[in-house]
């Protein structure tokens, strides 16, 4: 079916880059560490993932329908650091200059949009670049996750087999698995005393939370049986929070061939941003590609930084 559609969970990548590269500023003293990190990531995509269809998918605002279910949803998260906030406009300008469209929709999270795009993908292959476990619920033989490793050098490809091996559950059980253990990053509490191994064992026995609640007397461990018995409402609420929406009005990613069409990079714009933000490595790469050698002012603030990809 040709090259896969490439979807990037934008803010997970932006935050990852921000924390991986520190104390980097441009000639005017403005923070540029996240911009630098994303420039390396974008160059990797350009060199290694030439698919014609793809997009960066981003959160736009708070997720209203989840906050109605749980007002404390994600309440434990700190606001975006000011140093990162100051870089996001330039980051998305750079994303656009590299030929990527950005998809976002008020009231929905990036994960929901990714799931909805995947539901509309038909027979297309798809690769989703994200570290989030939530997205595992959409994995199939055609839809696979590319999870950046800790060093940032490679991606771990996760399909159904890899997810089963890593978590002990299938993608279709991932919502119930996370509902049982909870998700601290989203401020979703799990069932007390139920960790990953216990959750996987319970789902192997019952198949789903719905079946487990119907057959609760079959849970052998008395302590776990009591905890699950008193957590029915919590589990049902967690499933609502974790289950990704696919019935999103408007389908802003359709038609695929227009909304997800990757353009050729505008190297002049990329080079302009690189010069403005003192990204000497990026400037040098582009100039070599285009056999151009315009003068670039060196800046002492651009220290040697780790290669993310």
C-alpha positions in Angstrom: 0.0 0.0 0.0 3.0 2.3 -0.4 4.7 4.4 2.2 3.0 4.8 5.6 1.3 7.9 7.0 3.6 9.4 9.6 1.9 11.1 12.6 4.0 12.9 15.2 2.6 13.6 18.7 3.9 17.2 18.6 4.1 18.3 22.3 5.5 15.0 23.6 8.4 15.5 21.1 8.7 19.2 22.0 8.9 18.5 25.8 11.3 15.7 25.2 13.6 17.9 23.3 13.3 20.7 25.8 14.5 18.5 28.7 17.1 16.7 26.7 19.0 19.8 25.6 19.6 22.5 28.3 21.2 25.9 28.6 21.2 26.8 24.9 20.5 30.4 23.8 20.7 32.3 20.5 22.8 35.4 19.9 20.1 37.6 21.5 20.1 35.5 24.7 16.7 33.9 23.9 16.3 30.2 24.9 16.6 28.0 21.9 17.2 24.5 23.3 13.8 23.1 22.2 14.1 24.7 18.8 17.5 23.1 18.4 16.2 19.7 19.5 13.2 19.8 17.1 15.5 20.9 14.2 17.5 17.7 14.7 14.3 15.7 14.9 12.9 17.3 11.7 16.1 16.6 9.8 16.0 12.9 10.9 12.4 12.7 9.6 13.5 14.3 6.3 16.4 12.0 5.8 14.8 8.7 7.1 11.0 8.9 6.7 10.3 10.3 3.2 6.6 9.3 3.2 4.4 11.7 1.3 1.6 11.7 3.9 1.9 12.8 7.5 1.3 15.6 10.1 2.3 16.9 13.5 -0.7 16.5 15.8 -1.0 18.9 18.7 -3.2 19.7 21.7 -4.9 23.0 21.4 -6.5 23.6 24.8 -8.0 21.6 27.7 -10.0 18.5 27.0 -13.6 19.5 28.0 -15.3 16.2 27.9 -12.7 14.5 30.1 -12.8 17.3 32.6 -16.6 16.8 32.9 -16.0 13.2 33.8 -13.1 14.0 36.2 -12.5 17.7 37.1 -9.0 16.8 38.5 -7.9 15.2 35.2 -4.3 16.2 34.6 -4.5 18.6 37.6 -1.1 17.4 38.7 0.7 18.8 35.7 2.7 21.9 36.0 2.2 24.7 33.5 4.5 24.8 30.4 7.8 26.4 31.5 8.1 30.1 30.3 11.4 29.2 28.5 9.6 26.6 26.5 6.5 28.7 25.9 8.8 31.4 24.4 10.0 28.9 21.7 6.8 27.2 20.6 5.8 29.7 17.9 9.2 29.3 16.3 9.0 25.5 16.6 5.8 25.3 14.7 7.1 27.8 12.2 10.0 25.5 11.7 7.7 22.4 11.4 5.8 24.3 8.6 9.0 25.3 6.9 10.0 21.6 6.8 6.7 20.9 4.9 4.5 19.4 7.7 0.9 20.5 8.4 -0.2 20.7 12.0 -3.5 19.3 13.1 -5.3 20.4 16.3 -8.9 20.8 17.3 -10.3 22.6 20.3 -11.6 20.3 23.0 -9.7 17.2 21.9 -6.3 15.9 22.8 -3.7 15.0 20.3 -4.2 11.3 21.2 -7.8 11.5 20.2 -7.0 13.1 16.9 -4.4 10.4 16.2 -6.9 7.7 17.0 -9.5 9.3 14.8 -7.1 9.6 11.9 -6.1 6.0 12.3 -9.8 5.0 12.3 -10.1 6.8 8.9 -6.9 5.4 7.5 -8.5 2.4 5.8 -5.9 0.0 4.4 -3.1 2.6 4.7 -0.1 1.8 6.8 0.5 4.2 9.7 3.4 5.0 12.0 2.8 7.1 15.1 5.8 8.7 16.8 5.0 9.0 20.5 6.1 7.7 23.9 2.6 7.6 25.3 1.2 4.2 26.4 -2.4 5.3 25.7 -1.8 5.2 22.0 -1.1 1.4 22.2 -4.8 0.9 22.2 -4.9 1.7 18.4 -2.0 -0.6 17.3 -2.8 -3.1 14.6 -0.8 -5.0 12.0 -0.9 -1.8 9.9 -0.8 0.9 12.6 2.4 0.8 14.7 4.1 3.0 17.2 7.6 4.4 16.9 8.7 5.1 20.5 11.9 7.2 20.8 14.5 5.4 23.0 16.0 7.1 26.0 19.2 8.0 24.2 17.2 9.5 21.4 19.2 7.6 18.7 16.6 5.2 17.5 12.9 4.3 17.6 11.4 1.1 19.0 8.7 -0.1 16.7 5.7 -1.5 18.6 2.9 -3.5 16.9 0.5 -5.9 18.6 3.2 -8.5 19.2 5.6 -6.1 20.8 2.9 -4.6 23.0 1.8 -8.0 24.2 5.4 -8.9 25.0 6.1 -5.6 26.9 2.8 -5.2 28.8 1.3 -8.7 28.9 -1.9 -7.5 27.2 -3.1 -7.0 23.7 -3.8 -3.5 22.2 -7.5 -4.1 22.6 -7.0 -4.7 26.4 -4.8 -1.6 26.9 -7.6 0.7 28.0 -8.7 -1.8 30.7 -5.0 -2.4 31.7 -4.4 1.3 32.2 -7.8 1.6 34.0 -6.6 -1.0 36.5 -3.1 0.4 37.2 -4.0 4.1 36.7 -1.9 6.7 34.9 -0.1 9.1 37.2 0.9 11.4 34.3 -2.8 12.1 33.7 -3.8 12.0 37.4 -5.9 8.9 37.0 -5.8 6.7 40.1 -5.8 2.9 39.6 -7.1 0.2 41.9 -5.1 0.1 45.1 -2.7 -2.9 45.2 -3.1 -3.7 41.5 0.2 -3.2 39.6 1.1 -4.1 36.0 1.7 -7.8 36.6 -1.5 -8.2 38.5 -3.5 -6.3 35.9 -2.1 -8.4 33.1 -2.9 -11.6 35.0 -6.4 -10.5 35.6 -7.0 -9.6 32.0 -5.5 -12.9 30.8 -8.0 -14.7 33.0 -11.1 -12.6 32.3 -10.4 -10.8 29.0 -11.8 -7.5 30.1 -12.9 -5.5 33.1 -16.5 -5.9 32.2 -16.2 -9.7 32.4 -14.1 -9.5 35.6 -16.8 -7.4 37.4 -19.4 -10.0 36.3 -17.3 -12.9 37.6 -15.6 -11.2 40.5 -16.0 -14.2 42.8 -13.5 -16.0 40.5 -10.6 -13.7 41.6 -8.5 -16.1 43.7 -6.6 -13.5 45.7 -8.9 -12.4 48.5 -7.3 -9.0 48.9 -7.4 -8.2 45.2 -10.9 -9.5 45.0 -12.0 -7.0 47.7 -10.2 -4.1 46.1 -11.7 -4.8 42.7 -15.1 -5.2 44.2 -15.1 -1.8 45.7 -13.6 -0.1 42.6 -16.3 -0.7 40.0 -17.3 2.9 39.7 -13.6 4.0 39.6 -12.8 1.5 36.8 -15.8 2.5 34.7 -14.8 6.2 35.0 -11.1 5.4 34.2 -12.3 3.5 31.0 -14.1 6.7 29.9 -11.1 8.8 30.5 -8.5 6.5 28.8 -10.6 5.4 25.8 -9.7 7.6 22.8 -12.3 9.3 20.8 -12.6 8.5 17.2 -16.0 10.1 16.4 -14.7 13.6 16.1 -16.9 16.1 14.2 -15.5 17.9 11.2 -12.6 15.4 10.5 -10.0 18.2 9.9 -7.6 15.6 8.5 -9.8 14.9 5.5 -9.2 14.5 2.7 -6.0 12.8 3.5 -4.3 13.7 0.2 -4.7 17.4 1.0 -4.6 17.8 4.8 -1.9 15.2 5.4 0.2 16.0 2.3 3.8 16.7 3.1 5.4 19.5 1.1 9.0 19.8 0.0 10.9 21.8 2.7 11.2 25.5 2.1 15.0 25.5 2.7 15.2 29.3 2.5 12.7 29.6 5.4 14.5 26.9 7.4 17.8 28.6 6.8 16.4 32.0 7.9 15.1 30.5 11.1 18.4 28.7 11.7 20.3 31.9 11.3 17.9 33.9 13.5 18.1 31.3 16.3 21.8 30.6 16.0 21.4 27.0 14.9 24.8 26.6 13.4 24.6 22.8 12.9 21.3 23.1 11.0 22.6 26.0 8.9 25.7 24.1 8.0 23.8 21.0 6.9 21.4 23.0 4.7 24.2 25.0 3.1 26.0 21.7 2.3 22.9 20.3 0.8 22.3 23.3 -1.4 26.0 23.9 -2.1 25.8 27.4 -0.6 28.2 29.1 1.8 26.6 32.3 3.1 28.5 33.6 6.1 27.1 32.4 9.5 28.1 34.3 12.6 29.4 32.0 15.3 27.9 32.2 18.7 29.6 31.1 21.9 26.3 30.2 23.4 25.8 27.1 21.2 27.6 24.5 23.1 28.2 21.0 22.0 24.8 19.3 22.5 23.8 15.6 22.5 22.4 14.2 19.2 18.8 13.3 19.8 18.5 11.2 16.7 
